[in-house]
Amino acid sequence: MSRSLRRGAIAALVLATVVPLSACAAGNDAETLQIKPDTAATSIGQDLRLNNIVLVTEKGASSDEAGPANLTVNIANTGSAPEVLQAVSVEGAGAATFTDAKGATVSEIVIPAGGAVLLGGEGQPAVHLKSAKLPVGGYAATDFTFKTNGKVGVPVGVVPAAGLYASFGPKAEPKAEPTAKPSGSASATASPTGSASATATGSASPTATATGSATATGSPTATAAAAH
């Protein structure tokens, strides 16, 4: 076999080996994308990075109806000074509210220097939207405003509170129970002829009603005569 033919055979063998491996790699990547959530990420300035940004609605939420939602994000600060998250706003939903790890409302969230903060999930600070009409399965434009680095916007995926995000969704608010309001009235009348009447009425709502009345009438008469 000539030298040129030998080189051609070797090149064909190498190509036949590389192509299946490339196809296998592409298949693995596709499976990986199906397993890992395709979450948004962005950076602002030299030291601030926002990872795994997701808007989580209630489990049975619909794109056609407004409802509560939470935002989860991991914010890493590699700088030498702390940064402050001052606001989060979502297209079609307005400004979000913040709570600390204990559930108390706060006006801002501090990201320490050289540290990171996870927003969302049990026992973590959180970002809440009271009522938002979000495209479940789609994306919503979301803006983050920081004290030092300013504002950055990113399209964020919207998912229901299921699977990996079951614990990140908004909590159901307790329903208020009806309260009873008692009411009562009483009246009494008397006439000069010696009759008296009294009426009392009492009612309690919504589960009980009681009515009572009492009337008493009396006319004493005495006559005495003596004849001699």
Residue frames as qw, qx, qy, qz and C-alpha x, y, z in Angstrom:
[[0.000, 0.890, 0.456, 0.000, 0.00, 0.00, 0.00],
 [0.394, 0.541, -0.041, 0.742, 1.36, 3.41, -0.91],
 [0.268, -0.150, -0.488, 0.817, 2.15, 5.98, 1.76],
 [0.269, -0.079, -0.078, -0.957, -0.68, 8.30, 0.61],
 [0.638, -0.260, -0.585, -0.429, -3.26, 5.51, 0.68],
 [0.539, -0.229, -0.695, 0.418, -2.10, 4.51, 4.17],
 [0.052, -0.064, -0.305, 0.949, -2.56, 8.09, 5.43],
 [0.459, -0.153, -0.309, -0.819, -6.04, 8.22, 3.89],
 [0.654, -0.266, -0.700, -0.110, -7.08, 4.99, 5.60],
 [0.386, -0.201, -0.595, 0.676, -5.86, 6.22, 8.97],
 [0.145, -0.016, 0.071, -0.987, -7.75, 9.51, 8.57],
 [0.579, -0.223, -0.502, -0.602, -10.95, 7.66, 7.69],
 [0.605, -0.262, -0.722, 0.209, -10.58, 5.44, 10.76],
 [0.207, -0.134, -0.428, 0.870, -10.08, 8.43, 13.06],
 [0.326, -0.089, -0.162, -0.927, -13.11, 10.22, 11.58],
 [0.631, -0.258, -0.647, -0.342, -15.29, 7.17, 12.01],
 [0.511, -0.263, -0.670, 0.471, -14.29, 7.04, 15.68],
 [0.083, -0.075, -0.248, 0.962, -14.78, 10.75, 16.41],
 [0.369, -0.229, -0.383, -0.815, -18.25, 11.09, 14.84],
 [0.616, -0.427, -0.650, -0.127, -19.98, 8.51, 17.12],
 [0.451, -0.282, -0.494, 0.688, -18.29, 10.03, 20.16],
 [0.046, -0.043, -0.023, -0.998, -19.55, 13.50, 19.16],
 [0.506, -0.334, -0.520, -0.602, -23.05, 12.17, 18.68],
 [0.611, -0.384, -0.653, 0.230, -22.91, 10.51, 22.09],
 [0.276, -0.151, -0.322, 0.893, -21.73, 13.76, 23.67],
 [0.258, -0.183, -0.230, -0.920, -24.60, 15.64, 22.10],
 [0.610, -0.385, -0.629, -0.291, -27.04, 13.05, 23.42],
 [0.526, -0.321, -0.573, 0.541, -25.63, 13.34, 26.94],
 [0.062, -0.011, -0.111, 0.992, -25.93, 17.12, 26.79],
 [0.435, -0.299, -0.432, -0.731, -29.58, 16.85, 25.73],
 [0.645, -0.416, -0.641, 0.029, -30.34, 14.51, 28.64],
 [0.401, -0.189, -0.416, 0.794, -28.56, 16.83, 31.04],
 [0.140, -0.146, -0.094, -0.975, -30.68, 19.75, 29.89],
 [0.581, -0.385, -0.545, -0.467, -33.79, 17.71, 30.60],
 [0.653, -0.381, -0.574, 0.315, -32.66, 16.96, 34.15],
 [0.348, -0.290, -0.259, 0.853, -31.19, 20.30, 35.23],
 [0.170, 0.860, 0.440, -0.195, -33.46, 23.35, 35.26],
 [0.483, 0.419, 0.204, 0.741, -32.53, 25.98, 32.68],
 [0.290, -0.822, -0.359, 0.332, -32.31, 28.86, 35.15],
 [0.300, 0.888, 0.009, 0.348, -31.40, 32.47, 34.47],
 [0.677, -0.450, -0.073, 0.578, -28.14, 34.03, 35.65],
 [0.323, 0.855, 0.051, 0.402, -26.51, 37.43, 35.31],
 [0.619, -0.286, -0.232, 0.693, -23.78, 39.61, 36.79],
 [0.059, 0.952, 0.149, 0.260, -23.39, 43.28, 37.58],
 [0.223, -0.888, 0.398, -0.062, -20.14, 45.10, 38.28],
 [0.411, 0.525, -0.741, 0.077, -16.98, 43.12, 38.89],
 [0.026, -0.248, 0.856, -0.453, -17.99, 41.39, 42.10],
 [0.565, 0.110, 0.499, -0.648, -21.71, 40.57, 42.00],
 [0.240, 0.086, -0.865, -0.432, -23.16, 37.41, 40.43],
 [0.660, 0.031, 0.335, -0.671, -26.82, 36.29, 40.41],
 [0.164, 0.182, -0.939, -0.243, -27.33, 32.55, 39.84],
 [0.125, -0.298, -0.946, -0.001, -30.33, 30.20, 39.51],
 [0.253, 0.140, 0.197, -0.937, -32.98, 32.92, 39.26],
 [0.156, -0.303, -0.887, -0.310, -36.51, 31.47, 39.16],
 [0.435, -0.154, 0.138, -0.877, -40.03, 32.80, 39.74],
 [0.137, -0.127, -0.980, 0.073, -42.15, 30.20, 41.58],
 [0.490, -0.257, -0.160, -0.817, -45.95, 30.37, 41.49],
 [0.681, -0.153, 0.532, -0.479, -48.52, 28.31, 43.39],
 [0.406, -0.107, 0.891, 0.173, -48.68, 24.65, 42.37],
 [0.397, 0.515, 0.751, 0.113, -51.90, 24.93, 40.37],
 [0.043, 0.661, 0.009, -0.749, -51.31, 28.45, 39.04],
 [0.595, 0.573, 0.513, 0.234, -52.48, 29.45, 35.56],
 [0.372, 0.014, 0.215, 0.903, -51.02, 31.98, 33.16],
 [0.084, -0.573, -0.512, -0.634, -54.50, 33.47, 32.76],
 [0.500, -0.795, -0.307, -0.157, -55.02, 34.39, 36.41],
 [0.110, 0.700, -0.441, 0.551, -53.08, 36.56, 38.83],
 [0.853, -0.466, -0.236, -0.012, -51.78, 35.02, 42.03],
 [0.424, -0.834, 0.346, 0.071, -48.93, 35.13, 44.54],
 [0.864, 0.385, -0.210, 0.247, -45.38, 34.16, 43.61],
 [0.582, -0.728, 0.231, 0.280, -41.91, 34.00, 45.11],
 [0.570, 0.741, -0.344, 0.087, -38.53, 34.69, 43.53],
 [0.837, -0.453, 0.204, 0.229, -35.52, 32.56, 44.36],
 [0.550, 0.756, -0.246, 0.257, -31.94, 33.54, 43.51],
 [0.793, -0.402, -0.048, 0.456, -28.44, 32.97, 44.84],
 [0.224, 0.946, -0.096, 0.215, -26.48, 36.24, 45.00],
 [0.836, -0.210, -0.067, 0.502, -22.69, 35.96, 45.43],
 [0.033, 0.990, -0.107, 0.088, -20.51, 38.92, 46.36],
 [0.875, 0.043, -0.108, 0.470, -16.78, 38.41, 45.79],
 [0.200, 0.770, -0.109, 0.596, -15.93, 42.02, 46.62],
 [0.428, 0.029, -0.589, 0.685, -14.36, 43.46, 49.74],
 [0.222, -0.010, 0.297, -0.929, -17.43, 45.51, 50.71],
 [0.302, 0.377, 0.843, -0.237, -21.03, 44.41, 51.41],
 [0.135, -0.133, -0.501, -0.845, -23.74, 45.08, 48.81],
 [0.314, 0.277, 0.620, -0.663, -27.42, 45.84, 49.46],
 [0.016, 0.351, 0.799, 0.488, -30.37, 44.60, 47.41],
 [0.139, 0.161, 0.285, -0.935, -32.85, 47.46, 47.54],
 [0.633, 0.344, 0.177, -0.671, -35.62, 46.41, 45.14],
 [0.227, 0.018, 0.907, 0.355, -36.91, 43.69, 42.82],
 [0.528, 0.419, 0.154, -0.723, -39.60, 44.38, 40.23],
 [0.385, 0.103, 0.877, 0.268, -41.25, 41.97, 37.79],
 [0.198, 0.021, -0.448, -0.872, -42.99, 42.93, 34.55],
 [0.520, -0.323, -0.588, -0.529, -46.75, 42.88, 35.03],
 [0.651, -0.462, -0.581, 0.156, -46.46, 42.46, 38.80],
 [0.171, -0.916, 0.078, -0.354, -44.76, 45.61, 40.10],
 [0.077, 0.628, -0.650, 0.421, -42.42, 45.77, 43.08],
 [0.746, -0.190, -0.636, 0.059, -41.79, 42.79, 45.35],
 [0.486, -0.774, 0.212, -0.347, -41.58, 42.78, 49.15],
 [0.473, 0.389, -0.732, 0.298, -38.75, 41.32, 51.25],
 [0.772, -0.587, 0.021, -0.242, -38.79, 39.22, 54.41],
 [0.024, -0.662, 0.731, -0.163, -35.88, 38.07, 56.55],
 [0.349, 0.146, -0.926, -0.003, -35.09, 34.49, 57.60],
 [0.070, 0.197, 0.811, -0.546, -37.70, 34.72, 60.39],
 [0.092, 0.585, 0.761, 0.263, -40.46, 35.98, 58.10],
 [0.104, -0.762, -0.291, 0.568, -40.43, 39.60, 59.25],
 [0.486, 0.811, 0.239, 0.221, -40.85, 42.29, 56.59],
 [0.504, -0.504, 0.148, 0.686, -37.64, 44.18, 55.77],
 [0.351, 0.868, 0.025, -0.351, -36.84, 47.00, 53.35],
 [0.437, 0.727, -0.522, -0.088, -33.53, 45.61, 52.01],
 [0.979, -0.167, 0.076, 0.085, -31.30, 42.54, 52.01],
 [0.099, -0.849, 0.505, 0.120, -27.54, 42.69, 52.65],
 [0.947, 0.248, -0.148, 0.139, -25.09, 40.49, 50.73],
 [0.558, -0.759, 0.229, 0.246, -21.91, 40.32, 52.85],
 [0.273, 0.789, -0.528, -0.159, -18.46, 40.87, 51.40],
 [0.130, 0.402, -0.906, -0.018, -16.91, 37.61, 50.24],
 [0.345, 0.115, 0.861, -0.356, -20.19, 35.78, 50.88],
 [0.235, -0.161, -0.704, -0.651, -23.47, 34.76, 49.29],
 [0.417, 0.121, 0.530, -0.729, -27.18, 34.90, 50.14],
 [0.046, -0.240, -0.902, -0.357, -29.85, 32.47, 48.99],
 [0.396, 0.070, 0.180, -0.898, -33.24, 34.11, 48.63],
 [0.775, 0.025, -0.306, -0.552, -36.17, 31.73, 48.89],
 [0.667, 0.029, -0.738, 0.097, -36.74, 28.39, 50.61],
 [0.688, -0.640, -0.341, -0.022, -37.26, 27.36, 54.23],
 [0.649, -0.624, -0.067, 0.430, -35.40, 29.47, 56.78],
 [0.501, 0.070, 0.253, 0.824, -34.04, 31.92, 54.20],
 [0.145, 0.480, 0.069, -0.863, -34.73, 35.58, 53.33],
 [0.405, 0.424, 0.783, 0.206, -37.37, 35.77, 50.63],
 [0.103, 0.177, -0.249, -0.947, -38.78, 37.92, 47.83],
 [0.280, 0.441, 0.827, -0.207, -42.58, 37.93, 47.50],
 [0.175, -0.089, -0.404, -0.893, -45.08, 39.05, 44.86],
 [0.385, 0.170, 0.631, -0.652, -48.56, 39.39, 46.35],
 [0.665, 0.533, 0.466, -0.236, -50.43, 39.25, 43.04],
 [0.027, -0.547, 0.583, 0.600, -48.78, 38.61, 39.68],
 [0.843, 0.435, 0.197, -0.247, -50.07, 37.41, 36.31],
 [0.203, -0.626, 0.685, 0.311, -47.05, 35.44, 35.14],
 [0.748, 0.386, -0.399, -0.364, -46.52, 33.23, 32.07],
 [0.749, -0.359, 0.548, -0.097, -46.14, 29.81, 33.70],
 [0.845, 0.180, 0.423, 0.272, -43.62, 27.87, 31.63],
 [0.486, 0.762, 0.097, 0.417, -42.36, 31.09, 30.03],
 [0.536, -0.026, -0.229, 0.812, -40.27, 34.08, 31.09],
 [0.135, -0.936, -0.322, -0.039, -40.91, 37.38, 32.86],
 [0.407, 0.596, -0.207, 0.660, -38.61, 40.42, 32.70],
 [0.656, -0.680, -0.278, 0.174, -37.18, 41.02, 36.18],
 [0.280, 0.750, -0.243, 0.547, -35.11, 43.94, 37.48],
 [0.722, -0.461, -0.328, 0.399, -32.78, 43.93, 40.50],
 [0.106, 0.880, -0.097, 0.452, -31.65, 47.22, 42.06],
 [0.768, -0.259, -0.322, 0.490, -28.53, 47.35, 44.24],
 [0.272, -0.916, -0.102, 0.278, -27.27, 50.23, 46.36],
 [0.350, -0.636, 0.428, 0.538, -23.75, 50.33, 44.87],
 [0.346, -0.063, 0.769, 0.534, -23.89, 48.52, 41.55],
 [0.360, 0.232, -0.193, -0.883, -27.23, 49.92, 40.36],
 [0.777, 0.233, 0.316, -0.492, -29.86, 48.06, 38.29],
 [0.021, 0.271, -0.879, -0.391, -29.65, 44.91, 36.21],
 [0.753, 0.188, 0.137, -0.615, -32.44, 43.19, 34.27],
 [0.009, -0.235, 0.950, 0.207, -32.84, 39.58, 33.16],
 [0.724, -0.076, -0.343, -0.594, -35.66, 37.38, 31.76],
 [0.246, -0.282, 0.841, -0.392, -36.56, 34.86, 34.46],
 [0.383, -0.113, -0.860, -0.318, -38.26, 31.50, 34.01],
 [0.556, -0.237, 0.266, -0.751, -41.65, 30.95, 35.70],
 [0.421, 0.015, -0.905, -0.063, -42.39, 27.52, 37.21],
 [0.683, -0.535, -0.200, -0.455, -45.09, 26.11, 39.54],
 [0.321, -0.582, 0.645, -0.377, -44.24, 25.02, 43.09],
 [0.981, 0.013, 0.075, -0.176, -43.65, 21.35, 42.27],
 [0.884, 0.281, -0.187, 0.324, -40.71, 18.97, 42.15],
 [0.594, 0.092, -0.267, 0.753, -37.45, 20.79, 42.88],
 [0.004, -0.316, 0.069, -0.946, -39.37, 24.00, 43.63],
 [0.481, -0.542, -0.667, -0.174, -42.09, 22.56, 45.89],
 [0.514, -0.574, -0.406, 0.491, -40.65, 24.32, 48.97],
 [0.294, -0.091, 0.095, 0.947, -39.99, 27.62, 47.18],
 [0.081, -0.544, -0.588, -0.594, -43.59, 28.53, 46.34],
 [0.234, -0.407, 0.182, -0.864, -45.80, 31.03, 48.15],
 [0.043, -0.151, -0.900, 0.407, -47.50, 29.89, 51.34],
 [0.237, -0.581, -0.644, -0.438, -51.30, 29.77, 51.46],
 [0.113, -0.307, 0.327, -0.887, -52.74, 32.53, 53.63],
 [0.026, -0.288, -0.901, 0.325, -55.07, 31.35, 56.46],
 [0.190, -0.527, -0.525, -0.640, -58.74, 32.13, 55.94],
 [0.155, -0.200, 0.436, -0.864, -60.42, 34.38, 58.50],
 [0.156, -0.378, -0.910, 0.061, -63.21, 32.76, 60.55],
 [0.231, -0.636, -0.320, -0.664, -66.56, 34.58, 60.98],
 [0.157, -0.009, -0.649, 0.745, -67.13, 36.21, 64.37],
 [0.205, -0.658, -0.718, -0.093, -70.43, 36.52, 66.26],
 [0.039, 0.247, -0.135, 0.959, -71.74, 39.98, 67.11],
 [0.153, -0.510, -0.810, 0.244, -74.34, 39.88, 69.96],
 [0.115, -0.307, -0.107, -0.939, -77.05, 42.49, 70.06],
 [0.217, -0.448, -0.825, 0.266, -79.76, 43.11, 72.64],
 [0.157, -0.372, -0.097, -0.910, -82.60, 45.49, 73.40],
 [0.223, -0.414, -0.814, 0.340, -84.96, 45.96, 76.30],
 [0.167, -0.364, -0.132, -0.907, -87.97, 48.19, 76.91],
 [0.177, -0.404, -0.815, 0.376, -90.46, 48.73, 79.72],
 [0.179, -0.407, -0.233, -0.865, -93.67, 50.79, 79.92],
 [0.122, -0.353, -0.782, 0.499, -96.03, 51.66, 82.75],
 [0.155, -0.540, -0.432, -0.706, -99.46, 53.25, 82.72],
 [0.195, -0.305, 0.414, -0.835, -101.16, 55.28, 85.51],
 [0.763, -0.209, -0.161, -0.591, -104.07, 52.81, 85.69],
 [0.666, -0.428, 0.569, -0.221, -101.94, 50.17, 87.31],
 [0.953, 0.265, 0.140, 0.036, -100.63, 48.11, 84.40],
 [0.194, -0.754, 0.558, 0.288, -97.03, 47.34, 83.60],
 [0.934, 0.345, 0.093, 0.018, -95.45, 45.56, 80.67],
 [0.277, -0.719, 0.561, 0.301, -91.86, 44.60, 79.94],
 [0.895, 0.445, 0.037, -0.016, -90.30, 43.20, 76.80],
 [0.344, -0.686, 0.570, 0.294, -86.75, 41.95, 76.33],
 [0.873, 0.486, 0.011, -0.039, -85.20, 40.77, 73.11],
 [0.355, -0.679, 0.577, 0.283, -81.74, 39.36, 72.57],
 [0.887, 0.458, 0.025, -0.042, -80.08, 37.99, 69.46],
 [0.423, -0.610, 0.567, 0.357, -76.65, 36.61, 68.63],
 [0.779, 0.600, -0.073, -0.166, -75.43, 36.14, 65.09],
 [0.480, 0.171, -0.509, -0.694, -74.65, 34.15, 63.03],
 [0.353, 0.014, -0.933, -0.063, -75.55, 30.90, 64.83],
 [0.203, -0.413, -0.813, 0.357, -78.03, 31.70, 67.60],
 [0.199, -0.379, -0.161, -0.889, -81.15, 33.82, 68.03],
 [0.239, -0.385, -0.819, 0.353, -83.24, 34.13, 71.19],
 [0.209, -0.409, -0.165, -0.873, -86.37, 36.19, 71.80],
 [0.280, -0.379, -0.815, 0.338, -88.31, 36.52, 75.01],
 [0.201, -0.446, -0.115, -0.865, -91.21, 38.68, 76.13],
 [0.265, -0.359, -0.803, 0.395, -93.06, 39.06, 79.38],
 [0.209, -0.453, -0.189, -0.846, -96.17, 41.09, 80.19],
 [0.251, -0.350, -0.787, 0.442, -97.82, 41.65, 83.55],
 [0.211, -0.450, -0.230, -0.837, -101.02, 43.58, 84.17],
 [0.304, -0.378, -0.782, 0.392, -102.78, 44.26, 87.47],
 [0.185, -0.473, -0.117, -0.853, -105.67, 46.56, 88.59],
 [0.239, -0.258, -0.817, 0.458, -106.47, 46.25, 92.32],
 [0.307, -0.489, -0.247, -0.778, -109.89, 47.56, 93.43],
 [0.257, -0.230, -0.799, 0.492, -111.20, 47.88, 97.02],
 [0.313, -0.473, -0.236, -0.789, -114.60, 49.13, 98.13],
 [0.246, -0.230, -0.806, 0.487, -115.94, 49.36, 101.66],
 [0.305, -0.489, -0.263, -0.774, -119.36, 50.56, 102.78],
 [0.185, -0.204, -0.794, 0.541, -120.88, 50.94, 106.26],
 [0.322, -0.505, -0.360, -0.716, -124.49, 51.79, 107.03],
 [0.019, -0.033, -0.720, 0.693, -125.89, 52.62, 110.31]]
